[in-house]
């Protein structure tokens, strides 16, 4: 069957790839999922505890994030041959932004569960589709170098989140501001993902 998504079969060298603005849009776009995961693992429990939520309920919600992440990897990953992976990443980032805003304004356990479900599904989808996006867009000739540079970028950007969140918590006594700031960062990443232009597929 003809492929429904773009897959580059040309031989593109590493230097060519990193000179493309779309390479960095993909890398920054994918970073949003890792930023969200860093926020959840470093500030989630502290945030909801400071809001007065029961510790047992928080632990249960965190476990749901793991299940949602697994579903995102298994189910959403199956769509990558039908829907452009970078567009899946963009949609996942929008879902994550909604979840983070729910967490920032959480007033009941349902909003906390929505946050962890959105973060799990979004991160799982991005973790699966980011390597696929790099391979589809820039081919396999320099795939190891391309992917390692992409993952280095996501690591550098996402590592800022716990530091920023910790500093804001120390200054204010709450993590709410860090959630709003992270939502804005993830929203910028979503814009980057949707800004990636998909080349037209060559006719056989």
N, C-alpha and C positions, 0 to 999 in steps of 0.2 A: 504494500500500500504506500502511496506517496506520503512523505512526511508532512505534517501539519505545522511544524515549527521550523525555524531557520537553523540550519547546521552548516557551519563553514567547513568546506572540504579543502580549501586552499592551504598552502604551506605558509603560515605567518610566523615569522621569527619573534623572539622575545622582545627585541628592541622595537620592532614595529608595533607590537601589542601595547607596550607601555607608553608609546607616543600617542596612542589614540585616546581622546577625551572620554570615549565610551568605556574604556577599561577602568578608568578611575570613577566614573559614575556607577559602574557595576560594583566596584569595591566599596565605595562609600555607601551605596544603597544597601548592600548586604550587611554593612556594619550595624545598621539599625537593629537587627534582630539580636545581635550579640550585646549591644548596649542595653536592650530590654532585659536580657537574661542576666547581665551583670547587676542591673538595678534590683531585680527580683531576688537574687541570691545574696546580695550584700545589704539591702535595705528593707526588703519585704517584711520580714518578721518584726524588725524594729519599728517600722512604720505602723503596722496594724496593732502592735502592742501599745504604742503610744496613743493610738486612737481608742483604746479600751476594749479591743476584741479579746475574746477568750483564747488562751494559748492552744487549747485542744482544737478549736475551730480553725485557727491559723495553720496548724500542722496538717489538718485534713485538707485544707485548700492548697497547700504547697504540694501535697501528694497528687492532687488532681492535675497540677501543672505538668508533672512528669508523665502522667497518662496522656494528657492532651498533646504533649510534645511527641510522644510515640505515634499517636494518631496522625499528627501533622507529617511526620516523616514517612509513614507507610501509605497513607491515603492520598495526601496532596502530592507526594512524589510520583504517584502513578499518572498524574495529569500532565507531567512535563513533556510528553510527546504530543499532547493535544493543544495545550496552552503554553505560550511562550514563558519559560521559567522566570525571566526577569519581570514579567507582568504578575506572575504568581507572587514573587517577592514584594512587589509594590502593594498588592492587595493585602498580603500578610502584614506589612508595615502599617497600613491603615488600621487593620484589626488591632494591632499592638497599641497604637495611639489611643484608640477607644478604650482599651483595657487599662492603660496607664492613667487616663483621665478618670476612669471609674475608681481606681485605687486612690487617687489624690483626693477625691471627694467622697470616699466611702463612708456611708452612714449605717450600713447594715451588712450582714455576712454575704448576702447575694452579690453585692457589688465587689466584694473581695474575691468571691469565686469567679465572677466574670473576668476580673483582672488576671487571675492565674490561668484561666482557660484560654483567654486571648493571647497571653504571653506564651503559653506552652504551644498552642497551635501555630502561632506566628513564628516562633523560634524554630520549631521542628520543620516547618515548611521552608524556611530560609536556609537552615543548615543542610537540607537535602538539595535544594535547587540552586544554591550559589555555585557549587562546583560544576553543576550541569550548565549553568549559564556561561561560565568561563569557557568550558569546552565547546559549547555550541557556537559562541560568538567568535572565538579566536582559534578554533581548530585544535588539533592534537599535537602539532609539531613541537610546541614549547609549553605544553600543558602543565608539567610539573612546576616550571618556573613561574608561569602565569598564576597558577593557583596559590603557590607559596607566597607570592607578592600580594595577592588579594587577601589571603588570610593574615599576613603580617599587618596589612592596613586595618582590617577589622579588629585585630588585637590591640593595636595602638589606640584606635579611636574608642573602643569599648572600655579600655583600661582607665580612661579618664573619668568614667561615670562613678565608680565607687569612691574615688578620691574627692570628686566634686560633691557627691552626696554626703560623704562623711564630714566634709568641711561645713556644708550647710547645716547639717544636723548639730554639729558642735556649736555653731553660731546661733541657731534658733531653738534647738531642743526638739525639733520636729523634722521629718523627712518629706513633708508635703511639697515644699519648694523644689526639692530635687526631683520629685515626680513630674511636676509641671515642666521643669527645664528639660528633663529627659524626653518627655512627650514632644517638646518642640524639636529636639535633636532628631528623634525618630521620624517626625514629620518631614524634616529636611531630607533625610535619607530616602523617604518615600518619593519625594519630588525627583530626586536623582534617579531612582529606579524607573519611574515613568518617563524620564527624559531620554532614556536610552533608545536610540532609533534602531528599529529592526530592519536590516537590509532585505531587499526583495530576493526571493529564492530564484536561483538560476533555472531556466527551463531546460529539461532534458533534451 
